[in-house]
């Protein structure tokens, strides 16, 4: 497992750092703007996502976005706001995926050993490639050492 806490980074930085990998990735946002009930954002964000031409889906587990959608300025401005958290998967949306771990970096501190163990368990259970959370710094966790090496320390 690779875990990194970068106090001056955000999810936007992570998107740039991992742009060349996982071109087929799908992002499952499980917390948006400190709200783990992502469904609350559907009424306000759906029109924004549609105008941006983003491929997205609200499901029980959160908000799914494609890699192309995540890389657009409109989505980064409206969706990928501080205090958000997501899992990244290879391939298409996995509508039935629901995660029980959805913490952000509200405290400005690295995750505890117990939190990292919970994230690693969720990554394995869900088959996700990595988990990322921001707010007061960026936390990045992956079971794939190669992808972990693309994120600076």
Backbone bond lengths (Angstrom), bond angles and torsions (degrees), N, CA, C in turn:
res aa  C-N    CA-C-N  psi(-1)  N-CA   C-N-CA  omega(-1)  CA-C   N-CA-C  phi
1 X - - - 1.452 - - 1.536 108.00 -
2 X 1.318 115.25 138.75 1.453 122.20 172.50 1.515 107.84 -114.23
3 X 1.312 116.40 128.32 1.463 119.98 173.40 1.519 107.58 -132.35
4 X 1.322 114.54 138.74 1.457 120.58 179.86 1.521 108.84 -137.44
5 X 1.325 114.81 141.84 1.455 121.30 172.11 1.519 106.80 -119.81
6 X 1.314 116.61 120.75 1.460 122.65 -178.07 1.524 107.96 -118.21
7 X 1.328 117.94 102.31 1.461 121.04 -171.76 1.525 115.31 -62.51
8 X 1.337 117.60 -22.07 1.471 120.18 -177.59 1.523 113.26 -108.93
9 X 1.326 117.96 17.09 1.464 121.42 -175.96 1.529 111.02 -115.89
10 X 1.346 114.87 168.61 1.467 121.85 -179.24 1.523 109.54 -142.09
11 X 1.327 115.95 178.11 1.468 119.91 176.43 1.527 111.02 -61.69
12 X 1.327 117.78 -33.50 1.465 120.49 176.91 1.515 111.70 -59.54
13 X 1.330 117.42 -40.58 1.467 120.66 175.61 1.519 110.57 -62.58
14 X 1.323 116.39 -43.46 1.463 120.67 -178.61 1.527 110.83 -61.24
15 X 1.308 117.20 -40.37 1.470 120.48 178.17 1.523 109.89 -59.06
16 X 1.316 116.92 -43.75 1.465 120.71 179.45 1.530 111.27 -65.59
17 X 1.329 117.75 -42.86 1.460 121.08 -177.75 1.518 113.15 -66.87
18 X 1.319 117.86 -30.53 1.474 120.86 -175.46 1.526 112.54 -105.62
19 X 1.324 116.81 11.18 1.464 121.36 -175.64 1.531 113.04 -54.76
20 X 1.324 117.14 -39.33 1.464 119.76 -175.70 1.531 113.24 -79.61
21 X 1.306 117.37 -13.19 1.466 119.72 178.63 1.523 109.68 -105.68
22 X 1.291 115.94 160.73 1.470 121.44 176.23 1.527 112.63 51.42
23 X 1.313 116.53 51.93 1.466 120.95 -178.35 1.522 111.83 -61.23
24 X 1.313 116.13 -20.45 1.452 123.44 -178.77 1.528 113.30 -98.28
25 X 1.316 116.41 12.89 1.460 120.85 -168.80 1.524 113.40 -68.99
26 X 1.315 113.93 151.71 1.459 123.05 171.19 1.518 107.29 -121.76
27 X 1.307 115.42 137.62 1.464 122.08 -176.54 1.524 108.96 -110.23
28 X 1.314 116.50 126.41 1.460 122.59 176.95 1.530 108.12 -107.33
29 X 1.332 116.62 106.72 1.455 121.16 178.06 1.517 108.70 -84.24
30 X 1.335 115.55 121.12 1.466 122.04 -176.89 1.521 112.26 -106.91
31 X 1.322 117.30 -11.59 1.463 123.48 173.38 1.513 107.45 -144.96
32 X 1.325 116.74 132.46 1.464 121.88 175.00 1.519 108.47 -128.81
33 X 1.314 115.78 124.51 1.466 121.60 178.19 1.533 111.04 51.65
34 X 1.307 116.07 48.44 1.473 125.74 179.20 1.523 114.50 69.08
35 X 1.319 118.61 6.50 1.458 121.51 -178.99 1.533 110.02 -104.24
36 X 1.342 117.89 109.20 1.462 119.39 178.18 1.528 113.88 -74.56
37 X 1.330 117.76 -6.95 1.461 120.66 175.29 1.532 107.49 -95.93
38 X 1.323 115.50 78.45 1.460 122.50 -174.07 1.524 112.00 -60.81
39 X 1.315 117.35 -26.85 1.471 120.50 178.98 1.533 111.52 -58.44
40 X 1.331 117.03 -25.16 1.471 120.57 177.93 1.527 112.21 -60.80
41 X 1.326 117.30 -21.74 1.470 121.24 -175.78 1.525 113.06 -91.01
42 X 1.313 117.53 -7.31 1.472 120.37 -172.48 1.523 112.43 -58.61
43 X 1.305 118.27 -45.90 1.463 120.95 -176.29 1.531 111.51 -62.65
44 X 1.317 117.34 -39.18 1.468 119.37 -177.98 1.525 113.20 -86.13
45 X 1.323 118.13 -35.06 1.464 119.62 -175.77 1.526 114.62 -86.42
46 X 1.319 118.15 -29.32 1.481 119.71 -178.40 1.524 112.66 -54.45
47 X 1.344 119.79 -46.78 1.463 118.71 178.71 1.532 112.93 -62.47
48 X 1.324 116.87 -37.08 1.468 121.19 178.55 1.525 109.86 -64.41
49 X 1.314 116.13 -45.24 1.468 121.00 -179.72 1.528 111.08 -64.73
50 X 1.320 116.92 -40.76 1.464 120.61 178.55 1.524 111.13 -63.43
51 X 1.345 116.77 -44.88 1.475 120.20 178.27 1.521 111.44 -61.14
52 X 1.318 117.01 -33.73 1.469 121.49 -179.55 1.527 111.53 -78.25
53 X 1.340 117.00 -7.87 1.462 120.38 -177.72 1.519 112.64 73.02
54 X 1.311 117.00 21.83 1.466 122.02 -177.79 1.523 111.17 -75.81
55 X 1.321 114.94 141.49 1.456 121.02 171.56 1.528 105.75 -88.34
56 X 1.342 116.11 118.81 1.456 120.14 -175.55 1.516 110.37 -149.28
57 X 1.320 115.10 166.19 1.453 121.00 176.13 1.520 108.95 -156.44
58 X 1.318 116.22 131.49 1.459 120.72 170.60 1.527 106.49 -89.33
59 X 1.318 116.06 130.13 1.459 122.00 178.95 1.528 107.90 -135.39
60 X 1.296 115.95 176.67 1.465 120.53 -178.72 1.525 111.63 -55.12
61 X 1.336 117.37 -35.93 1.460 121.46 -176.00 1.510 115.19 -80.64
62 X 1.329 118.23 -15.28 1.459 120.43 -178.40 1.517 111.81 145.83
63 X 1.304 116.10 -152.13 1.462 123.18 -179.37 1.518 109.89 -104.47
64 X 1.331 115.54 120.98 1.469 121.91 177.13 1.521 109.67 -94.38
65 X 1.322 115.79 134.50 1.465 122.30 174.89 1.515 109.21 -134.75
66 X 1.332 116.32 146.50 1.461 120.09 175.34 1.522 109.62 -79.16
67 X 1.300 116.00 165.47 1.468 121.99 176.89 1.529 110.33 -57.66
68 X 1.347 116.52 -45.59 1.464 119.41 179.87 1.520 111.56 -60.13
69 X 1.312 117.63 -39.83 1.463 120.89 179.35 1.524 110.81 -65.01
70 X 1.325 116.92 -44.20 1.462 121.74 -177.91 1.530 111.01 -61.21
71 X 1.315 117.02 -30.84 1.464 120.61 -176.67 1.527 113.95 -82.08
72 X 1.336 118.41 -6.37 1.471 119.20 -179.02 1.530 110.87 -81.59
73 X 1.316 114.49 148.02 1.466 120.06 -179.51 1.531 111.42 -61.77
74 X 1.327 117.24 -39.79 1.468 120.46 -178.28 1.523 111.09 -61.06
75 X 1.325 116.78 -42.91 1.465 120.49 -179.80 1.527 109.95 -70.62
76 X 1.314 116.93 -41.35 1.467 118.52 179.08 1.522 111.59 -63.04
77 X 1.312 117.37 -36.01 1.465 120.41 179.41 1.527 113.14 -74.17
78 X 1.330 117.63 -37.77 1.463 121.26 -172.83 1.524 114.20 -96.18
79 X 1.321 117.33 -30.78 1.462 120.23 -172.13 1.521 112.40 -108.68
80 X 1.308 115.87 -48.76 1.459 120.16 -172.47 1.526 108.74 -86.00
81 X 1.310 114.45 68.56 1.451 122.61 -177.27 1.528 108.92 -94.89
82 X 1.332 117.12 161.83 1.468 118.19 177.41 1.523 112.17 -55.56
83 X 1.311 114.18 155.32 1.455 123.74 -179.07 1.529 111.06 66.86
84 X 1.339 114.51 44.27 1.462 121.52 176.73 1.527 109.27 -120.17
85 X 1.327 115.52 160.22 1.463 120.84 179.97 1.521 109.35 -144.95
86 X 1.337 115.87 146.33 1.469 119.35 -177.79 1.521 111.81 -152.50
87 X 1.317 113.74 159.58 1.459 123.30 170.08 1.518 106.34 -111.00
88 X 1.323 116.98 144.41 1.464 121.26 178.73 1.520 108.11 -118.01
89 X 1.334 114.36 132.23 1.462 122.56 -177.02 1.518 109.75 -120.25
90 X 1.319 116.28 151.63 1.454 119.95 170.22 1.522 107.43 -82.02
91 X 1.319 116.68 140.13 1.453 120.78 177.68 1.517 112.81 86.38
92 X 1.322 115.26 -162.37 1.464 122.06 -172.36 1.514 114.43 -78.25
93 X 1.315 113.85 -178.28 1.461 122.01 -179.46 1.531 110.03 -62.13
94 X 1.290 115.74 139.72 1.457 122.60 175.85 1.521 106.61 -115.51
95 X 1.308 114.57 79.44 1.469 123.00 -169.03 1.529 114.50 -50.94
96 X 1.303 118.07 -28.50 1.466 120.00 -176.10 1.525 112.76 -89.12
97 X 1.334 117.77 -3.98 1.465 120.88 -179.63 1.522 110.48 -69.25
98 X 1.303 116.09 123.65 1.458 121.27 174.58 1.522 107.90 -131.95
99 X 1.301 115.26 131.20 1.456 120.98 -177.52 1.519 110.23 -105.11
100 X 1.303 116.11 144.26 1.461 119.15 176.77 1.530 111.33 -94.55
101 X 1.332 117.89 -15.37 1.463 121.33 179.21 1.519 109.01 -103.04
102 X 1.344 116.92 127.03 1.470 119.47 -176.87 1.529 112.52 -148.54
103 X 1.316 117.27 30.84 1.467 120.33 -177.23 1.527 112.04 -71.95
104 X 1.330 114.75 150.74 1.465 122.06 171.73 1.530 107.93 -108.62
105 X 1.323 116.11 -175.18 1.465 119.64 -179.60 1.524 110.54 -100.67
106 X 1.311 116.44 48.29 1.469 122.15 -179.32 1.528 112.38 -54.94
107 X 1.309 116.87 -34.55 1.467 120.42 -173.63 1.523 112.89 -81.09
108 X 1.328 117.73 -13.55 1.458 120.09 -176.41 1.517 112.66 74.10
109 X 1.316 116.69 18.09 1.462 122.53 -178.61 1.521 109.95 -124.04
110 X 1.333 116.86 154.57 1.473 118.90 174.11 1.529 110.54 -60.07
111 X 1.310 116.21 155.97 1.453 120.56 175.83 1.533 109.33 -63.79
112 X 1.316 115.58 150.75 1.469 121.54 176.29 1.522 109.54 -71.47
113 X 1.322 116.50 166.52 1.467 120.91 176.78 1.531 110.50 -59.34
114 X 1.320 117.31 -38.00 1.472 120.74 178.60 1.525 110.73 -65.65
115 X 1.343 117.48 -42.01 1.466 120.42 177.62 1.526 110.51 -63.03
116 X 1.326 117.12 -43.52 1.471 120.28 179.74 1.528 110.93 -62.52
117 X 1.318 116.84 -38.30 1.473 120.21 177.10 1.526 110.16 -64.28
118 X 1.341 117.06 -40.15 1.468 120.86 177.97 1.528 110.88 -64.49
119 X 1.329 116.83 -42.77 1.470 120.22 178.80 1.522 109.99 -63.07
120 X 1.322 117.69 -46.69 1.469 121.01 -179.51 1.529 110.44 -59.33
121 X 1.312 116.46 -41.21 1.466 120.56 177.72 1.533 110.76 -62.17
122 X 1.335 116.64 -45.02 1.469 120.47 179.14 1.529 111.44 -64.45
123 X 1.325 117.82 -40.95 1.462 120.32 178.33 1.525 110.27 -58.47
124 X 1.325 116.21 -45.91 1.456 120.21 178.99 1.520 112.48 -65.63
125 X 1.313 117.00 -44.91 1.474 121.24 -178.16 1.520 111.52 -64.38
126 X 1.341 116.57 -42.31 1.463 120.94 -176.73 1.527 113.18 -83.76
127 X 1.318 116.86 -20.62 1.463 120.04 -174.39 1.522 111.87 77.18
128 X 1.329 116.93 24.56 1.465 121.41 179.45 1.520 109.91 -81.19
129 X 1.318 115.62 153.33 1.455 121.54 -179.82 1.521 111.03 -81.98
130 X 1.336 116.94 -43.35 1.455 119.13 175.38 1.519 111.87 -155.43
131 X 1.341 113.19 166.48 1.458 123.57 176.68 1.519 107.00 -122.08
132 X 1.308 115.94 139.37 1.455 120.21 177.67 1.514 109.25 -139.99
133 X 1.324 115.05 143.59 1.456 121.26 178.90 1.517 108.81 -144.43
134 X 1.328 115.71 143.50 1.455 118.02 176.38 1.505 110.97 -134.79
135 X 1.295 114.96 -173.18 1.457 123.40 -176.43 1.512 106.88 148.44
136 X 1.301 115.57 -84.16 1.472 122.32 173.90 1.519 107.13 -111.32
137 X 1.331 115.43 67.73 1.453 122.29 -174.41 1.517 110.34 109.21
138 X 1.323 116.57 169.45 1.462 123.11 -179.11 1.517 109.91 -113.47
139 X 1.317 116.41 129.10 1.456 122.17 170.60 1.521 107.26 -108.02
140 X 1.319 115.97 132.72 1.459 123.48 -178.49 1.522 107.28 -130.27
141 X 1.343 117.06 129.51 1.461 121.68 -179.85 1.518 108.63 -136.22
142 X 1.338 115.97 130.80 1.465 120.26 177.01 1.524 109.70 -144.84
143 X 1.313 115.32 154.50 1.456 121.12 172.80 1.522 110.26 -93.95
144 X 1.336 117.36 -7.67 1.471 124.12 -177.51 1.531 109.21 -99.51
145 X 1.326 116.42 105.88 1.468 121.20 -176.32 1.526 112.35 -60.99
146 X 1.331 117.56 -33.49 1.462 120.55 -179.47 1.531 110.84 -65.04
147 X 1.315 116.93 -44.35 1.463 119.77 177.49 1.519 109.97 -68.06
148 X 1.303 116.79 -37.87 1.472 120.90 177.38 1.511 112.54 -58.74
149 X 1.314 117.03 -31.47 1.472 120.60 -178.96 1.523 112.64 -72.69
150 X 1.325 118.56 -15.60 1.468 122.17 179.87 1.522 113.32 -81.47
151 X 1.309 115.26 -12.76 1.463 120.06 179.90 1.527 107.34 -100.45
152 X 1.336 117.14 121.16 1.474 118.57 -178.21 1.520 112.56 -63.71
153 X 1.300 114.86 157.11 1.478 120.15 178.68 1.500 110.70 -91.01
